[in-house]
Amino acid sequence: MSHVSPIVPPRSPPHQPFVNPRFILVAATLTALWTAACGDGATEPAPPPNRAPVASGSIPALTVAAGDTATVNVAGNFADPDGDALSFTATSSNPAAATVTVTGSVVTVTAVARGEADITVTARDPGGLSTQATFGVTVPNRAPVVTDSIQSGTLGVDETASWSGPDLFRDLDGDSLTYEAQSSNPEVVSSSVTGDVLLVQGLSPGTATVTFSAFDPDELRARIVFDVAVLGPVAISGTVPVVLLEGKAATVFGSGFSPIASENHVYVGELPARVTAVTGTALSIEVPLADCLPPRRAELRVDVRLRSDARIVGVTPQSEEDLALEPGWYRNTRAGNGCLHLPGNALGGEYLIGVVSVSEDPASLTGFSLTGTPGDATVVGAASPRVVVGADLGTGQRTRAVTDSEGPPRVVTSQSVTAARTEAWLPADTLQMRWKRAHGDIMARNEALIRRLGRANRSALAYARRELQVGDTIPLYADSNRTCSESGQVRAVVRRVGNHFVWLDDLDNPGETFTDAELIAFDEFYASYATRVHEDYFGPLSDMDENGRVLALMTKEVNRARVAGWVSGLDFYPREQCATSNQAEITYLMVPDPDGSYGEAVSKQSLLESYHSLVAHEVTHVIQLGGIILGDAGVKTSWEMEGGATLAEQLVAYRLFGHGSGRELGYAEYAVGAGWYWGWLSEMALFFGWDYRGDGDGRIPGRAGRVQLGRQPRGRQFRAVPIWRP
């Protein structure tokens, strides 16, 4: 504070005007004060004091279900008079009911369990001054929930069923539950609760709806509703057909059946039958397949819960299983651990039955037994005109065991086979058999040619070497009936030169054969699945033209010959021995001919599905003939060569389908690869002497009855060795 000394005016000189001393003092004081303020370093006024935040409005109360969350932005519920930024915190008065967290100005409430809590929110400014607001949170009671169900079902008269309430309901809040039950028709179905157990009882035939409820202490409820049908006694009145046919549909008539298919259990001779449909008076079933049982009488039984009825019915195998064959007809079936039904009558009959057992080690071949069982004459008559094993065979079993010469018979125990029964009828006039017959005739001519001409003069083939490029056009002899002195020719264009094949198209084919991509796929498939089979089992190509490939001529002439493909022995001789030789390893293949211009109508798709196996088969013949004519392999009969080529298809299929060597493969595996394996079965029929010509008694004399097919040290010495003849 400035100190001001009093100023005493000087004595006035004589004769001067009078001056008021108070005015002088004030002026001096003001001057002194101004002087002191201006000369003391500029002092600012003191700042105003900080003020606390204030709550503005109330925060609404919340109701949150247990396990759920709710959020509230409280920024609008608080204000700071000084405009300061606020920070927020919150606490719960009852964390067992609800917990709280804060992010920025957002308050998150998590409901934990039924109850109530007060949430207190604190707003604080940077100076530490704060204010609070509180809102309530209620976590309400929850109703019980259903945790399982009761399916509608059936009961017999006086039958009961029970269920435990705790197995069906749960209270989310942990409350104890009470239970009630109600029947819509108490005269048909009674319902009651003892403790927490529901008991339902059938009183009389009819239907009722039962409601089973669970309540918590606040009377909140959950319920299960289901229907109960009360059935009378089970009674079978009849079947259609009268004689049940294995594997086929049948209807069982009667009463007391459940309207729920799964509650009706039907058995035919202790074998379960599949129930496919139900009504109040009928059950539709699929008759089960027995394992090699003849026409017979068997018990038909229907079980519905604790009620049952049974009667004796006739049962017979499928008609497709019958082997009522005319002489000269051939058929393959699953056999093995299955069944062949042979017609029996006073005249008797004679059949040739072939069985395949596969192994690279002949000593490990599995033996087999043939057992004959007579059928029931009454059932046979009721199933007429079906032809089955007749009762005239007597009541005993007739068994003959046949095995290889390496040891005693090993009988395979009969057991059920679940694979679908897919039989192939291949009579003498089917398309496949006509192809087989034509192919067999070509192979027979090859055998005769080799026996007549002997081995080829390999040195005379030195000029047969050729280099072919895509687009080259060359003439080729292509006649299924050609001889060394006479043959038709075709002009062929090179379509593709692959790693294993040179693909050629006959320029006069009826249409497009295959695309380049499809030819590439053929070549790649052969490389992946067939090369090792041919190298390991049959040996290398003779490669007379030194290009390391087989010529694959796709020509209409194959279609014209009514055959899928062939290989000609003439092509392995030099022209000095056979003038119509193409002097190349060449296979002739069928082409698409959808209009049948050159024989049977053949689609491209059908050939796409069969070319892999066809090529594997025919290349085997290329290797066989090369080994015999140009190598040191012994001369083989046409059926031996055909058996080897069909075995090659089988071995390729083993690699393709993962059916490895050394395994016991059954009908299920055959069905998977039937497109490859069917030829194996038909060739087996030819091997066992089936006369496809149809002009004899159905049996070609002199054919082997049993052989070992095995891998020899040298591939081209692969051979079939007869070890048993009938």
Sequence and secondary structure as in RCSB ss.txt:
>XXXX:A:sequence
MSHVSPIVPPRSPPHQPFVNPRFILVAATLTALWTAACGDGATEPAPPPNRAPVASGSIPALTVAAGDTATVNVA
GNFADPDGDALSFTATSSNPAAATVTVTGSVVTVTAVARGEADITVTARDPGGLSTQATFGVTVPNRAPVVTDSI
QSGTLGVDETASWSGPDLFRDLDGDSLTYEAQSSNPEVVSSSVTGDVLLVQGLSPGTATVTFSAFDPDELRARIV
FDVAVLGPVAISGTVPVVLLEGKAATVFGSGFSPIASENHVYVGELPARVTAVTGTALSIEVPLADCLPPRRAEL
RVDVRLRSDARIVGVTPQSEEDLALEPGWYRNTRAGNGCLHLPGNALGGEYLIGVVSVSEDPASLTGFSLTGTPG
DATVVGAASPRVVVGADLGTGQRTRAVTDSEGPPRVVTSQSVTAARTEAWLPADTLQMRWKRAHGDIMARNEALI
RRLGRANRSALAYARRELQVGDTIPLYADSNRTCSESGQVRAVVRRVGNHFVWLDDLDNPGETFTDAELIAFDEF
YASYATRVHEDYFGPLSDMDENGRVLALMTKEVNRARVAGWVSGLDFYPREQCATSNQAEITYLMVPDPDGSYGE
AVSKQSLLESYHSLVAHEVTHVIQLGGIILGDAGVKTSWEMEGGATLAEQLVAYRLFGHGSGRELGYAEYAVGAG
WYWGWLSEMALFFGWDYRGDGDGRIPGRAGRVQLGRQPRGRQFRAVPIWRP
>XXXX:A:secstr
             TT     HHHHHHHHHHHHHHHHHHTS             EE S    EE  TT EEEEE G
GGEE TT    EEEEEES TTTEEEEEETTEEEEEE SSEEEEEEEEEE TTS EEEEEEEEEE     EE S  
  EEEETT EEEEEGGGTEE TT    EEEEEES TTTEEEEEETTEEEEEE SSEEEEEEEEEE TT  EEEEE
EEEEEE   EEEEEESSEEETTSEEEEEEES  SSGGGEEEEETTEEEEEEEE SSEEEEE    SS  SEEEEE
EEEETTEEEEEEEEEE  GGGB    TT  EE   TTS  B    TT            SSGGG   EEEEE   
 HHHHHHTTT     GGG SS EEEEE  TTSS          S    EE  TTSHHHHHHHHHHHHHHHHHHHH
HHH S  GGGGGGG     TT EEEEE  TT  SS   EEEEEEEEE SSEEEEEETT SS    HHHHHHHHHH
IIIIIHHHHHHHT     TTSSSSEEEEE HHHHHTTSSEE  GGGGS TTT TT   S EEEE   BTT TTSS
 B HHHHHHHHHHHHHHHHHHHHHHHHHHTSS     HHHHHHHHHHHHHHHHHHHHT  TTS   HHHHHHTHH
HHHHHHHHHHHHTTB TT SSSSB TT  SEEEEE  SSGGG EEEEEE  
